[in-house]
Amino acid sequence: MMHRVKITDTSLRDAHQSLWATRMTTEDMLPILEHIDNIGYHSIEVWGGATFDVCIRYLNEDPWERLRTIRKEIKSTNLQMLLRGQSLVGYTHYPDDVVEKFIYKAAENGIDIFRVFDALNDIRNLETSLQTIKKTGKHAQACVVYTISPVHSIEHFVNTALSLKDMGADSICIKDMAGLLSPYVAYELVALLKEKVKLPIQLHTHYIGGLAIAALLKATEAGVDIIDTATVPMAFGSSQPPVETIVRALQDTEHDTGLKLHELFEVASHFEKIRKHKGFERGVTRITDMKVFEHQVPGGMISNLFSQLEEQNASHRMEEVLQEIPYVRADMGYPPLVTPTSQIIGIQAVLNVLMGERYKMCPGEVKDYVRGFYGKPPMPINPEIKSLIIGDEEVIETRPADLIAPGWEKGKKEIGDMAKSEEDILTYILFPQVALKYFAYRDEMGADEIAPILTTEIENTNINEKKPIKEKIIPTAKKRSNQKGDEEMNFAEIKELMMLLNSTDIGEIELEKEDFRLSLRKTNAEGDNKNKSNRTVTSKVTANEDDLEVNENIEEVVSPMVGTFYAAPSPDAPPFVKVGDQVDRGQTLCIVEAMKLMNEIKAENAGVVVDILVDNAEPVEYGQPIFLIEKE
């Protein structure tokens, strides 16, 4: 009996999120979209997860425009997104009215299948999203988040799936974000779900520990309906298994996918060129990755965690962080490590390592998790840790969103004329600080489509020495040229200028042409600091230096991490403190946003704020002074 397995392609979302920190641009995707549409996939995952945040935070792209663009090019195949339940595409819970509006807009802009999950498998957090998806007439796929812990059993997963079916799910996805699902457990779980739940079953897993291909094949034997794979340049490692391998493995069997290898290789060739051109890594399994069975860090978190540690100048401490994560996870009641709990557990582990003391600093999101604002943990939180983080505060027992006031009208009023559409309002509500920066940049550029600012480093070598040269191209608006001669002329000019820099004492050259400006600078030119970060950091000092030398009671408050300084809890709120304010020990002075979480910086001692050394929304470095406080 023929049981053809269907394939969901993750290359345009989870695959590059897992391997390339979600840095592929819409322009990278455009040339191959029509070809992907003709492959014969069940669906193509193109949106959600980290793509929304990264578009506005790092790529200067409108995520809604990305979705509309892909929808125009992919006309036949279902477009799919990953929705974090009440957290949508963010890292905290949002009001019900915002969840409803977001889902309607996502459906309107092109999404056909919503894969929705809750990080804690707390199905209360899926009520609004599942109900709204059903109202749009789109497909509601609900996830059972797979993990391993003292409480997560096969029975737990089956019961969760049955509850999701009762809530209106059209299909069930086993979401194995850390590649923990072994082949024989995959067979057992899929077989039970097919028997008990009687809905289409899909399996999403990651290659990270090397089990994924075998798990997919055993799940296929058990009757799984759909599986997730990626094109080979974005497969393996912390990503999904390669579609080419799965298609070949099932060829000429009762589970034959019907996909053609030569067509898949054309897609792979395109993305291999992108990978080489941008210097993205291949998916490989390292010793650190094999330890996933201990730390359970999922695919998307591995690459992001490493890049965030690099920002903190602490990438060499990755192993310590991975060793710390299981301890923090146990303290927090064994949550599955998937967004947003992966960020919550991950940042706390990072801070424990960097601070040299567990729970000395806890971001607001960690405190909210302990308070119950993300839902009910699978097991009770360690009471000693709970007391350390929130003291005697009570933990809520209700559905968290029941305590959140409506947010749509409030956000609409706050953003005002900066929003050009309802989609802009949603972007602001989800990521207010980042959205304001993006909207300001978009307005300054004055173009509907904004090209990202690209910064790369080129190493040019002559016979005797190797001198790194930084190249920064700042576009004024997105323009495409089909004239090969123009590209060759620009490249030749750049090479000539690089050679000039290497052969003379000139330290910096700038070149302006019609649609771009090029700046080349030797990083070891005289007066340049070899250890200077790529970030541009400004610090203002207005206090009288003579006074500071005399007054030994003046204390510097420094940033404990690399991040962005925010003087207030939200754009429309008053600052935490002003110059001249009396502050108590433990009082919040500001927020430093790092690793996508908000970290409150508190006063170590009581005193008076003498000066604030950084402007709002400015980047700060590790150890940079941000306040001067005269101690009592």
N, C-alpha and C positions, 0 to 999 in steps of 0.2 A: 504493500500500500504506500503510495507516494505521500510524503510529508515534507514538502519543500520549505526550507527555512528562509525566512525573510531577513534582510540586512538593513540596519540603520547605520548611516555613515556619520561619524563624529568629527571628521577632519576640520570642519569649519567652526567647531566650538570646543568640545572637550579635548580633542587631540592636541591642538596647539596651545590650549590652556595648560595642559599637563606637561608638555615638553618645552614650549617656547614662551611661557608666562603670558600667554594670550596676546602676543605682540604682532600677530599677522593682521595686516590692514585690509580694508575692503578692496583696495586697488590690487592687492596681491591675489585676491580671489576672483575678481571679475573675468579675466580671460578664459577661465576654465569652467565657469558655472553652467553654461549651456550644455557642455559635454557631460558634466556630472548629472545633470537633469535627465540625460538620455541613458544612463547606466542601467536603470531598473531597480534602484533602491526602494525599499519600503518607505523610508523617510530620510531626511537629511537634517541633522541637528545643526542649527545655525546661530542660535541666540540664547540668551540667559546665562546663568552661571556668572563667571567673572567678566564676560565680554562687555556687558553694559558699563560697569565701573571703569574698566581699562580704556574703553573708547574715549570717554571724556577726561579721564585722569592722565593718561599717558599718550594717547594717539591723536588727540584733538579731532576726534570724529564724533558725529552724532549717531548714537546707537540705533535710533529710530530710522534714520536715513539709511543706515546699513541694512536693516531689515527690509525696508521698502525696495532698495536696490537689488537685493538678492531675490526678492519676490518677483521683480520684473524679469529677471533672467531665468529663474527656475519656475517654469509654468506648470509642469506636470506632476512633480514629486511633492509629497507632503513635507512641509517645513515644520520642524520641531524645535521646542525650546525647553530649557530646564528652569523650573520655577521653584523657589525655596519656600513654598507655602506662604505663611504669613510674613516672611521676610522678603518675598518677591525676588529681586536680584541684589538685595542689600545684605546687611549684616545685623539688622535688628528687626523687631516686629513693627509693622505699620498698621494704621487703622483700617478697619473693614472697608470704609468708603474708598480709600486709596487702593487697596487690593482689588476691589471690584473694577475701579476705573482703569487700572493698569491692565488687567486681563482683557477687558473689552477693547482697549486700544491695541494691545498685542495681537488680538484676533483680527481687528480691523486692518492692521498693517501687514498681515500675512501669515500668522502662525496657525497651523492646522492641528498640531498635536502638542498638548501641554503635559510634560512630564513633571509631576509635582511631588515634592517630598518634604518631610519634616525631619530635622537632624536628630531628634530624640525619639522618633516614631511615636510622638504624641499626636494622635489623630485629631485631637481638638483643634490643632493648629492648621488643619487642612480643610476644615468645614467650609469657610468662606470661599476659598479658592476653588474647591471642587464644585460647590454649588454654582459659582459664577461661570466656570468653564462650561458646565452643562447648559446654562442659559444662553451662552453664545452659540451653541450648536457644534462646538468643536470637540475633539476627542480628549477625554480626561484620563491620563495614565497616572495611576498612583503608585508610589514607590514603597517597597519594604526595604529599609536601609539595613544592609547586612554588616555585621561586625561580630567579633568574638569577645565574650566576657562571661563572668559567672551567671549572668541573667539572660543572655541572648541565646536561646535554644531554637531548634527547628519548630517546636510547638509555638514559641513566641512569634516567629515570623509568619507561620500559617494563620494564627489567630489575628495578627495585625492585618493580613491580606483579606481575611473574611470581613473584618470591620470596614475596611476600605471599600470592599464590594458593596456592603450595605449602604455606604455613603454615596454610591453612584459611580464608582470608578468603572471605566470602560475596559481597562486592561490593567495588569499588574506588572511592575518592573522590579526585579531584584537588583538593587543598586549596591554593587560591591565596589565601592570607591577606592579601596586599598588593595584590591587583588588578593583578598584573604580566602576566598571561596575555593576549597579544594575540589578536585574533579568528582570524587565520590559523594561528597556532601552536596555538590551541585546537582547530581543525579537525584539524590534523595529528596532534596528540597523542591526541585522542579516537578518531580513525579507527584509529590504530595499536593502541591499547589494545583496541578492539573486535575487531580482527583477531587480535591475538596472545594476549590474556589470556582472552577469551571468558567474562567475568563482567559483570554489570550495572555500568555506569559512571555515577558521579554527579560533578557539577561544583559546587564551592563557590568563589565568588570574591567580591571586594569592589569597590564602585563607585569607590573612592578616586581613581583616575587617569582615570576616565571610559571605560574599555574594556569594562566588565563586560557591559552589555546586548548589545553586538555579539559579545562572546566567547560568551555563552550561546546566541545565535542561530546562530552558526557551529558551535558544539558540537552543537546540535540537528540541524543539517544532516548532521553527521558520525555521528549515531546515538546521542548521549548519552541515557541512560535517565531520569535524574533531575537536576533542577537546584534550587539553593537561592535563595530570594527572601524579601523581607520586606514587611510592610504599609507603605504609602507614608509614614506619619508617622515611621517608623523606617528608611526606605530612603535611598539616595543617600549622598553623603559617604563616610565610612569604613565604611559598612554595605553591605548587599547591594542589588542592583537591586530596584525595586518589583515586586511580584507583579502588580499591575494592568497595568503596561506589558507585561510578558511575556505575560500571558494575552491581551491585546488583539492583540499582534503575531502570536501563533500561532493566533488565532481563524480558523475556517473554512479551516485548512490541514490537511495530513496529520498535523501535530504538535499539533493542538488539545488543550489541557489538559483541557477539559471543565469548568473552573471558571467560576462565574457572577460577572460583574463587580459586579452590585448587591449580592450577598452579601459580596463582598470590601470594598466601600465601607462597609458597616455596621461591619465590624471596624475599618476605618481611622478611622471617625468616633469610635469609642470611644477609640482610642489618641491621636487628635488632641486630644481633651479632656484626657487624662492629660498629654500634652506641654505644653499651654498652662497647665494648672493647676499643674504642677510647674516650669514654666520651662525645660524641656528644649529643647535646640537641634534645629533641623531639620538634615537631612543636606545639607551644601553642600560643593562642591569649591573649596578655596582654592588660592592659588599654592603654599603649603606642601604641600598634598595632591598637586598635580600633579608635585611633585618626587619623588614616590614612586619614579619610575624611577631616581632617583639613590640615595636613602636606603633604599628598600625597607621602610619601617616599616609594619607591617600595621595593619588597621583598629582592632582592639581596643587596640593599643598607642598609637595616636595620642591618643585621648581620655584614657587613663590617664597617659600621659607628661606631657601638659599639666597635668592635675590634680595630679600629683606635683610638677612643677616649681612650681606655684602654692604648694604646701605649703612648698617651700623658699624662697618669696619670690623665685623666679627665672624666672617665666614669660616674662619679656622675653628670656631666653637660649635660647628654644626653637630658633631658627634655628641657633645655634651647635651645639646638641646634635645636630640633624639633620645638620649638616655633618660632625660628628665620628663619627657612627655608621658610615658606610662604612669609615673608617679602622680602627676597632676591629674591625669584622666581618672585614676582610681580615687583620688581625693574628691573629684567632682561627680562621682556616681556612675562611672563607666559610660559616658555618652559616646555614640558613634562619632568618629572623626570625619565629619563632613560639614561644609559651610552651613551655618556660621560657627558651629561648635569647634571645628578644626582650627579656625582663627582664634577662638577664645582660649582653647587649651594650648595652642601653639604659642601665642603671644605671652601667656603666663609662664610657660616653660622658658621662653627666651628671656623674660624679665628675671625669672628666678636665677638663671645662669649669669646674666649680665650684672645683676645686683649683688650676687654672691650670697643671697639670703632668700629663702622661699617666702613668697607672698609679702615681701617688703613693699612692693609696688603692685597694685592691682588696677587694671583699666576699668573704666565704668562698665564695659560690657561683661567683664568677669563678675563684677558685683551684681549686675542685673541677672546674670545666669544663676547665681547663688540665691538671689531673692525670688527666683521662680518666674522671671519675666520672659524666659524663652520656653517655658513649659516644664513638665515634670521629668526629672532625670530618671534613667532606668533603675537606679538604686539610690538610696539616701546619700547625701553629701556628708563627708567626714565632718562630724559636729565640731571638732576642734578647729578645722580649717574654716568652716562656716562662721564660727565666732570670731576668728582672726580677720576675716574679710568684711563681714557686715555687723559684727557685734551682736546685739540683742534684737536686731530688726526681725520682724515677722516675715515668714515666707508665704507668698500668695498661693492659694489653692485653686483659684478659678482659671478659666481660659485667659491667658495674658491679654489678648486683644480686647476682652471685655472691659479692661481698665484704661484703654487708650481712647482719647477723645477723637472725633472725626478730624481729618487733616486736610481734605481737599480744598475747602474754601479758605482755610487759614493759609495754606501754601500758595494758593492763587493770589491772595491779597499781598502776601509778603514779596513775591517775585515781581508782581506788577508788569510793567511794560517790557522788562527784559525777556519775558517769555513770549515767543512768537506763535506758540501753539499749545494745545492741551498736553501734548507730549513733552514740551519743555517744562510745563508745570510739574509733571510727574518726575522728570529728571531732577528738578530742584528739590522736591519733597524727599526723594530717595537719597540724594547726595548734595545737600545744600551748599556746603563750602566749596566742593569741587565743581559743582554746576555753575556757581557764580564766576569762578575763574574761567571756565570754558566759555560761558556766554560772553564774558568781557573780551576774551580772545577772538571769538567769532565775530563780535561787533567791530572790533578793531580791524580785523582782516577784511571785513566787508564783502565776504563771498558766501554763497550758499553752501559750497563744499569747501571745507578747510583741509589743507594738506598738513600732515603732521610735521613737527619739527624733528628732523633726523640728525642725530649726532653719532658719528662713527669715528673710530681711530684707525689711521692707516700707518703701517710701519714701512718706511722706505729705507732701504739699505744700500750704502755704497761699499766700496772695497774695504775701507778701514773702520767704519763706524756705523752704528745703528741709532738713528734719531727718530723717536716717535713724533709724529706731527698730527695735530688735531684738525679735523676738517668739520666745519659746521655749515650746513646749507640751510638758509632760512627762506622758505618760499613766501611769496606775497599772495598767491592764490594758486589753486590747483590748475595746472595746464598740462596738456598732453601734447607731445610732439611725435609725429610719425616720420620725421626726417632723420634718417640714420646719420647723415652728415653732421647735424647739430650735436648729437650725442658724442660722436667721435671728436668733434672740435672741442667740446667742453672737457672731455677726458684728457685730450692732448694738452690743453692749456693747464689743467690741474697738475699733470705729470711734470710739465715744464717748470711750473712754479715750485713744486716740491723739490726738484733738482736744484733750482736757484737757491732755495733756503738752505739746502744741505751744503752747497759749495761756497756760501758767503757767510758773513757775520750778521746778515739780516735776521731779525727775530720773528717778524710777523708781516704778512702780506694780506691785503684785502682786495677783492675783485668784485665789481658790481656789473651785472649785465641786466638785460631787460626784465627777467622774471626771477632772478635770484641774486643773492649776495654770498660770496665765498670768503671765508676767513681761514688762513693757514698760519699756525703759530708753533714754533718749537717749544716743547714743554720744558726743555732744559736751557732755554735762552736765559741770558743774564737777568737776574732779578726774579726769575720764576721759581716758585716753590715746588720742588719735585714731589712733595707729598700732598700738594694741594688737591682737595676733592674737586670733582667735576661740578659740584653744586656751587652756585654763586650765593654767598651768604653775606649779608650786611648786618652790622651791629652799630647801634648808636650809643654813644656815651656822653651824657650831658652833665653828670655830676662833677664837681670840682675835684681834680685829682689830689690837690694838696690837702683838701679836707679829708679825703679817703685815707691818705697816709696817716693823718693824725688820729682819726677816729677808728680805733681798733674794733669797735662794735659793729662796723659795717660788714655784712655777710653777703657773699655772692651766692645766688641760687643758680645752678647750672643745669642745662638740659642733660638728662641721663641717657639720651638717645638722639640719633639723627631723625629728623621729622619736620613737621610744619607747626609753627607756633600759632595758637589761637587764644586771643585774650578773653573771649566770651564763649559760653556754651553753644550759642547758635548765632547766625548773622544778625538777628533782630534783638538779641538780648544784650543787656548792659555788661560791661567787662566784670570779670571776677573781682579785680582790685584796681585801684587807681593810685597814682603817686600821692602820698600823704595818708593813705589808709592805714589804720591799725589792724594787724592780722594776728590771729592766734596760731599756736602750734598745730599743725595738721590741717590748716585751712587751705582750700584750693586756690592757687594763684593763677593758673592757666591750664590749657590743654596742649599737649604735643601729640599730634596725630602721627603715628608710626605703624607700619604693617597693617594699615587700614582700620586700626582701632584707635579710640580716643583715650589717651593716658593723662590722667589728672596729675599735675605737679603741685605738691603741697609744701607749705612752709615747714621747715625743720624746727624753727624757733619762733616764738612770739616777737613782734616788733612792729616797726613802721616802714612802709614801702618808700624808699628813697628815690628809686629810679626804675623804670622799665626800659630795658636795653634793646628790645626787639619790637618791630612793628607787627601788627596783626597780619596773619597769613604769610609771614616770611619763613623761609626754611632756616632751620637751626642745625648745628653740628653737635656731636657728642662732646660734652664738657664745655659748651659755649655758655658764658654768663648771660642770663636772661632777666634777672632781677637783682637789685641791690636792696637789702633790708637792714635797717638799724635795729639790732637786737635790744631787747629790754634789759 
